[in-house]
Amino acid sequence: TVIDEAQKFIKRQNPDFDIEKVPLDDKETYDMMGKGLTDGVFQFESDGMKNVLRQFGPRSIEDLTAILSLYRPGPMDSIPKYISNRHNPQNISYDTLLLKPILDVTYGCIVYQEQVMQVFRALAGYSLGRADIVRRAMAKKKHAVMQREREFFLYGEKDEMGNTICEGAINRGVSKEAAEKIFDDMSSFSSYAFNKAHAAAYSFVAYRTAYLKCHYKAQYFAALMTSMMDSGSKIALYTAECRQNGVKVLPPSVNFSEGGFTPEGNNIRFGLLAIKNLGIGLIERLIKEREQNGKYTSMFDFCLRNSSREFNRKALEGLIKSGALDGLEDNRRQMLYNIEGVLSAVENEKRFSAEGQLNLFEEMGAPNVYIPQKIEEMDEELKLSLEKEATGIYLSGHPMMKYSAFLKNSGITNIGDIISGKFSDGKRVSVAGVISNFKVRQLKNGNTLGSLIIEDISASLPVTVFAKPYAEYKSLLSGNAPVILSGRISEREDRDTEVICERVELIPENAANYTNKINSGLYLKISGINDPVFERVKEILKKHKGSQRVYIYCLDTKRKLEAPETLRVEENEELFLELSAILGENNVKLVKN
């Protein structure tokens, strides 16, 4: 459905485009996938899958088919061997050369159910039908059937008349040791093996979505976000992905938006259906009215032309908060303030204009005109908060944007870098963002477990909070203020990358005023403040007491700290020599402005 919708958008500008004719060997598409840039690509969005793509470097539909089949419990154990063999074909070995024609396409690894059937046929002489029956018995772990078939696989089988039903692997020249090993490998693998025809169909669809993302970003993401209309987190993720690819997601507008997301030049216009409290009937009505009678000119004009059973105060508030009525009045705060007056004026207009009634005021030359009361705009923070309330995401900006300079120079990790797999499992990081979806539950052992989402400009990330940090930081976690959250990365096969919370603190009050200018002072890079080496560093600093500021960058938390006044120093050669001796010359720098 998404592919079809994207194709319709593309055909508006390129009528000859046909998804059935796109090349299946497009280098740019495979390069994109090989870099793990697969947010929005069917079946390849998870962090673990991105890691496999980066290691694998796919170059064909065959490669994508194999990755989809391997990236599942069971076969996943074969991924390192598969990737190693792919890049080092000289290391591929076979228990018997009879396996080579079957397994060469998968670099010596059994990946597909069809290969299991081929092994039974090529090594033991099974018929296609019987090979499929055994495959199914293996998949369902029917041990009695498998034990009986093991004998037949090794030694063959004859009927009552002495006719050969299957020859058996040993009779075909396979050693008993190799035959037993191959059967055991198939038995342990078969319950997880994927059907290649199914995987190939998946990889074919996945490639097409990747091709569209690579070459028609605005059209593809407009179609994709329309399909994800009910998921605010997905819309936020794809909005960030669009931004990183130079595609702006324009705010909703009653004069330009359709129901779903639509491409507008090289950008995407936010869809009205993604605004809360708007029914499909009202959306269809306002679009039809706009097409028939022209664009809306004011809030009163919009309300009057769309007055109906579906149109109510909540719908109007949602449109204003989302920015969909921007440009019709001076500002959003003014429109929210004047809602009552507008709706009252619309009601009066309808009543006096009803068929068969006479508007005495019009006859007297006093037209029923709504005059809005002028009000100053709300502050940016409230504006963004109301956008998120109405649509589930921030549209015109982001609460973290004003802290960009501070975060860039404070060793804070970008959430987008975490979910793209740039950091390994267990790595300690500090991220900064706004918290949402904070939930708490009691475990059977009586402990408390918290979960939340932390979001910065680049992406959002799930966080787990165990009992101790929850007790210490719950007031910060349940508040509205942006925070710096430190913890360790957790990567598991069955879920997306997350961070296990260890520490939470508020972003400093003056962080929004931070500039990119690097302060004068002595800069030191250390493993962390808990490293024993830091104690030696402090002793050296105290020995050379002075007025020069000292800044310390901690590699474990990726944060820059200013040392207290008691550790300020007097600049001299001896100080540099002593510090360089224990930290390394490249980790001691003096900056002068």
ROMI-794441 format. One line per 3 residues: number of its first residue (from 1); their letters; for each residue x, y, z of C-alpha. Coordinates in pm, whole numbers. Each point is the difference from the previous one (the first is absolute). Last residue first. Example, Ala and Ser with C-alpha at 12.3 -4.5 7.8 and 13.67 -1.06 7.14 Angstrom:
BEGIN
2	sa	1367 -106 714 | -137 -344 66
END
This chain:
BEGIN
593	nkv	4149 3338 2361 | 261 -240 145 | -46 -379 11
590	lkv	255 -227 170 | -14 -370 -85 | 83 -324 184
587	nne	-142 -324 -144 | 225 -10 -308 | 313 -4 221
584	gli	-104 -311 186 | -194 -16 327 | 272 -109 249
581	asl	314 159 -144 | -196 279 -169 | -121 124 340
578	elf	353 15 144 | 152 161 -310 | -277 257 -30
575	lee	29 107 365 | 380 25 -28 | -33 230 -301
572	nee	-209 262 181 | -361 132 18 | -113 70 356
569	vrl	-295 -216 84 | -365 -17 103 | -75 -306 214
566	tep	-136 183 307 | -224 203 -233 | -201 -312 -85
563	ael	65 -196 -323 | -228 74 -296 | -160 -312 -142
560	krk	-32 -121 -358 | -214 -309 -54 | 51 -312 -213
557	tdl	-115 -215 296 | 287 -251 -18 | 240 228 -190
554	cyi	-7 276 264 | 111 344 -126 | 154 217 274
551	yvr	22 377 -14 | 250 196 212 | -17 378 50
548	qsg	331 189 41 | 19 194 331 | 284 -187 175
545	khk	90 -313 197 | 279 -213 -149 | 16 -268 272
542	kli	-380 -20 15 | -7 -87 -371 | 256 -279 46
539	ekv	-196 -151 290 | -321 20 -204 | 160 -190 -289
536	ref	116 -275 236 | -358 -42 125 | -118 -5 -361
533	vpd	224 -298 -72 | -208 -205 246 | -289 24 -253
530	nig	-323 103 173 | 4 341 -173 | 7 -170 -338
527	sik	237 -114 -272 | 174 338 -11 | 38 286 -252
524	lyl	145 323 139 | -62 357 -119 | 186 294 157
521	gsn	-182 328 -43 | -158 254 -231 | -362 -69 -80
518	ikn	-102 -153 -333 | -256 217 -181 | -293 -208 -117
515	tyn	-236 208 209 | -210 -95 304 | -304 216 70
512	aan	-240 -296 -1 | 229 -180 247 | -40 276 261
509	epi	-248 -197 212 | 215 -315 -5 | -176 -307 -150
506	lev	-160 -185 289 | 160 -320 124 | -61 -373 -37
503	rec	227 -297 84 | 9 -377 -62 | -267 -61 -265
500	ive	25 -313 -215 | -2 126 -359 | -188 -168 -283
497	tdr	67 -169 -333 | -307 -161 -151 | -130 -337 114
494	der	32 -376 -49 | 370 -17 -83 | 108 207 296
491	esi	211 315 14 | 35 195 325 | 191 327 7
488	rgs	118 121 338 | -116 297 199 | -9 378 21
485	liv	-304 225 -37 | 35 375 -50 | -339 160 50
482	pan	-257 225 -169 | -266 124 249 | -348 -152 -3
479	gsl	20 -206 317 | -57 -374 53 | 364 -96 -52
476	lsk	129 291 208 | -220 -87 301 | 80 -371 -43
473	yea	377 55 29 | 117 -180 315 | -277 -259 37
470	ypk	6 -73 -373 | 381 -25 3 | -25 -277 264
467	afv	-306 -186 -135 | 101 -45 -363 | -64 254 -276
464	tvp	-27 -125 -359 | 38 253 -282 | -145 -6 -351
461	lsa	162 239 -251 | -125 286 -214 | 161 161 -304
458	sid	214 286 -134 | -129 308 183 | -2 -175 337
455	eii	-252 -245 145 | -4 -211 314 | -267 -269 21
452	lsg	-90 -156 333 | -2 -318 207 | 3 -53 375
449	ltn	38 -315 206 | -80 -9 372 | 100 -292 218
446	gnk	-253 -216 185 | 140 -334 -117 | -297 -44 -233
443	lqr	86 327 -173 | -192 323 56 | -53 228 -297
440	vkf	92 356 -94 | -59 191 -321 | 157 314 -151
437	nsi	-141 39 -351 | 199 320 -62 | 335 150 96
434	vga	173 293 -168 | 361 -32 -104 | 364 -46 88
431	vsv	210 -313 -39 | 296 -124 202 | 171 -324 -100
428	rkg	150 -314 152 | 66 -282 -246 | -153 -332 109
425	dsf	-101 -107 -352 | 199 181 -267 | -36 355 -128
422	kgs	-41 117 -361 | -311 -216 -44 | -235 245 -175
419	iid	-208 13 319 | 292 145 192 | 107 253 -263
416	gin	-358 133 -27 | 2 50 378 | 291 248 -36
413	tig	243 -50 287 | 74 286 237 | 371 86 20
410	snk	-68 350 129 | 96 207 -304 | -277 -120 -230
407	lfa	-247 3 288 | 65 367 79 | -21 109 -363
404	syk	-323 -193 -61 | -181 114 317 | -249 223 -181
401	mmp	-97 -290 -226 | -101 -226 288 | -361 123 18
398	hgs	-41 -80 -373 | -121 207 -294 | -308 71 -209
395	lyi	-138 -353 18 | 54 -172 334 | -175 -337 2
392	gta	-316 -169 132 | -228 214 -218 | -212 221 226
389	eke	189 -38 329 | 332 17 -184 | -101 326 -164
386	lsl	-124 129 338 | 342 -63 157 | 175 169 -293
383	kle	-207 318 46 | 48 -11 376 | 379 -5 -40
380	edm	-3 264 -273 | -180 262 212 | -363 87 -77
377	eei	-86 263 -263 | -139 341 104 | -379 51 -7
374	kqp	-217 213 -229 | -375 -56 36 | -150 -133 -319
371	iyv	-279 195 -176 | -288 -219 -126 | -229 179 -246
368	npa	-381 -19 10 | -74 281 -244 | -162 321 135
365	gme	-178 156 -297 | -349 3 151 | -98 -282 -228
362	efl	306 -193 110 | -102 51 364 | -352 -116 -74
359	nlq	121 -335 -134 | -324 -140 -137 | -90 -362 32
356	gea	-144 -223 -272 | 314 -207 -37 | 245 34 283
353	sfr	240 294 -34 | -79 141 343 | 62 -331 171
350	ken	310 -87 -201 | 159 341 60 | -82 -14 370
347	eva	157 -346 34 | 311 116 -188 | 30 305 229
344	slv	-27 -225 310 | 261 -239 -139 | 236 291 -72
341	gei	-50 166 339 | 56 -322 192 | 312 -84 -199
338	nyl	153 348 49 | 265 -90 260 | 109 -307 -197
335	mqr	30 212 -316 | 199 271 179 | 234 -258 149
332	rnd	53 -149 -346 | 107 323 -170 | -112 292 -217
329	elg	-297 -174 -165 | -39 -221 -310 | 376 -42 -44
326	dla	29 -300 228 | -325 -200 2 | 166 -344 -21
323	gsk	253 97 268 | -55 -317 205 | -146 199 291
320	ilg	-248 180 -230 | -124 -316 -172 | -33 -185 331
317	ela	-192 291 154 | -243 2 -295 | -62 -373 32
314	krn	-57 33 373 | -247 289 -51 | -217 -192 -243
311	fer	-37 -84 -370 | -141 -346 -72 | -361 125 30
308	ssn	72 278 -248 | 156 346 -38 | 269 -32 -262
305	rlc	-55 322 -196 | -69 206 313 | 298 -139 190
302	fdf	246 65 -284 | -131 352 -69 | 14 83 372
299	mst	357 -128 19 | 91 213 -299 | 58 -22 -376
296	ykg	-70 -364 -82 | 109 -109 -345 | -241 -35 -289
293	nqe	-367 -91 -42 | -8 -348 -151 | 344 -134 95
290	rek	-9 158 347 | -350 -134 68 | 109 -350 -110
287	ilr	303 16 229 | -207 129 295 | -265 -272 -50
284	eil	244 -289 -35 | 173 109 320 | -329 40 187
281	gig	-116 -348 -101 | 335 -158 83 | -30 122 358
278	lnk	247 239 159 | 50 -43 376 | 377 -55 -34
275	ial	191 125 -303 | 160 -281 -205 | -301 -5 -235
272	lgf	90 354 -108 | 315 -118 -174 | 332 185 32
269	rin	133 131 -333 | 320 -165 -120 | 295 168 -170
266	nge	174 -25 -338 | -294 165 -173 | -298 -61 227
263	ptf	-25 -373 65 | -317 -101 187 | -74 -130 349
260	gge	-356 -122 37 | -328 189 18 | 121 271 -234
257	sfn	183 311 113 | 25 330 -190 | -258 255 119
254	vsp	-94 -168 329 | 371 -22 72 | 210 -260 176
251	plv	365 88 64 | 264 -72 -267 | 215 -311 40
248	kvg	328 112 -153 | 205 -241 -213 | 377 53 21
245	nqr	80 -363 82 | 60 66 370 | -335 182 15
242	cea	-174 -295 -164 | 145 -237 261 | -113 233 279
239	tyl	-353 3 -146 | 22 -378 -39 | 74 -47 370
236	aik	-266 251 110 | -262 -168 -223 | 104 -335 145
233	sgs	-33 126 358 | -339 159 -74 | -138 -329 -129
230	dmm	-359 26 -128 | 96 159 -334 | 251 -274 -83
227	stm	-138 -69 -352 | -1 374 -71 | 358 11 122
224	laa	100 -259 -261 | -174 174 -290 | 155 338 82
221	fyq	330 -180 67 | 0 -148 -350 | -97 317 -187
218	aky	250 218 188 | 285 -251 -25 | -27 -93 -368
215	hck	344 -144 -90 | 133 -173 313 | -333 -42 181
212	lya	-158 -138 -317 | 287 -245 -52 | -17 -109 365
209	try	-375 -63 -30 | 62 -202 -316 | 277 -198 167
206	avf	-225 -89 294 | -273 -126 -236 | 252 -229 -172
203	sya	152 -101 336 | -342 -108 128 | -77 -203 -313
200	aah	345 -162 22 | -56 -85 366 | -328 -178 -80
197	akn	152 -194 -290 | 298 -82 223 | -209 -162 274
194	fay	182 72 320 | 185 -250 217 | -65 19 375
191	ssf	-119 -356 73 | 239 -118 -272 | 317 118 171
188	ssm	48 -258 275 | -112 -286 -224 | 197 126 -300
185	ddf	322 19 200 | -65 -345 147 | -54 -147 -350
182	ike	319 166 -129 | 202 -126 297 | -130 -355 -41
179	aae	83 2 -372 | 349 138 62 | 84 -266 258
176	ksv	-151 -279 -213 | 209 109 -298 | -190 106 -312
173	grn	53 -223 -302 | -355 -37 -128 | -55 -317 204
170	iag	85 202 311 | -261 263 -89 | -291 -238 -33
167	eci	-127 -170 -316 | -369 80 20 | -299 -221 -82
164	tng	219 -284 -133 | -192 -313 -97 | 42 -300 228
161	med	-354 -122 -48 | -103 115 348 | 127 350 -76
158	keg	359 118 38 | 142 286 203 | 328 194 13
155	ylf	291 -26 243 | 55 352 137 | -319 179 -103
152	fer	-206 -314 67 | 146 -34 349 | -61 370 72
149	erq	-352 -35 -137 | -94 -229 288 | 144 241 257
146	mva	-173 294 -170 | -339 -170 4 | 31 -81 371
143	hkk	128 351 77 | -285 193 -162 | 163 341 54
140	kam	-264 193 -201 | 263 141 -239 | 171 -339 -20
137	arr	-325 -176 -90 | -70 269 -261 | 341 -52 -160
134	vid	-59 -374 6 | -329 39 -191 | 167 238 -247
131	arg	279 -247 -73 | -264 -269 -53 | -179 204 -262
128	lsy	316 103 -181 | 125 -361 -12 | 292 -92 224
125	gal	332 -110 -152 | 215 23 314 | 250 279 -72
122	arf	-166 191 -285 | -362 -48 102 | 36 46 374
119	vqm	231 297 -59 | -248 156 -243 | -278 -18 259
116	vqe	216 177 258 | 90 256 -267 | -371 72 -61
113	qyv	-41 75 370 | 253 282 -39 | 323 116 164
110	icg	248 -289 6 | 342 165 -7 | 280 -67 -251
107	ytv	4 346 -156 | -378 27 -49 | 3 -39 -381
104	dli	267 -272 41 | -230 -205 224 | -181 -231 -241
101	pkl	265 -42 -273 | 266 -43 274 | -182 -253 217
98	llt	104 -304 -208 | 358 114 65 | -34 -147 350
95	dys	42 160 342 | 43 325 -195 | 251 282 55
92	inq	-10 375 -65 | 321 178 109 | 101 105 -354
89	pnh	-331 185 -27 | 124 268 243 | -253 286 -12
86	rns	-297 -229 -39 | 153 -260 229 | 42 255 279
83	iyk	-355 131 -47 | -148 -352 11 | 214 -104 297
80	pis	-101 311 198 | -369 -48 -99 | -22 -372 88
77	dmp	-112 61 360 | -290 203 -142 | -135 -322 -156
74	gpr	-144 -92 341 | -197 310 88 | -54 205 -319
71	yls	223 218 -216 | 113 -285 -223 | -300 -9 -233
68	lia	-22 377 -45 | 376 17 -58 | -14 -280 -258
65	tld	-277 165 -199 | 182 334 8 | 311 -166 -144
62	eis	-199 -172 -276 | -165 335 -83 | 351 123 -73
59	rpg	297 204 123 | -28 -17 379 | 284 147 214
56	fqr	4 -269 268 | 147 176 302 | -209 314 -50
53	lvn	-309 -205 -87 | 43 -212 315 | 20 313 215
50	kmg	-312 142 -165 | -185 -326 73 | 90 28 367
47	dse	-123 360 14 | -334 -98 -153 | -119 163 -324
44	fqf	74 -272 -259 | -339 -173 -46 | -141 275 -226
41	vgd	231 302 -27 | -124 300 203 | 323 40 195
38	tlg	252 -186 -216 | 318 205 5 | 209 -298 112
35	kgm	298 106 -211 | -38 -311 -217 | -365 98 -58
32	mdy	101 334 -150 | 271 -164 -211 | -256 -258 -118
29	tek	-235 277 -118 | 279 201 -162 | 122 -310 -187
26	ddl	-335 -77 -165 | 5 -371 -87 | -374 -76 -3
23	pvk	-71 267 -263 | -343 171 27 | -244 -132 -260
20	eid	-285 -128 216 | 5 327 197 | -106 179 -319
17	fdp	77 370 -54 | -121 129 -337 | -229 268 147
14	nqr	293 172 178 | -123 300 195 | -344 -122 109
11	kif	127 -355 -61 | 223 27 309 | -299 58 231
8	kqa	-185 -299 -147 | 316 -213 38 | 23 94 368
5	edi	-360 -117 54 | 73 -333 -173 | 316 -53 205
2	vt	-187 79 323 | -282 -241 -91
END
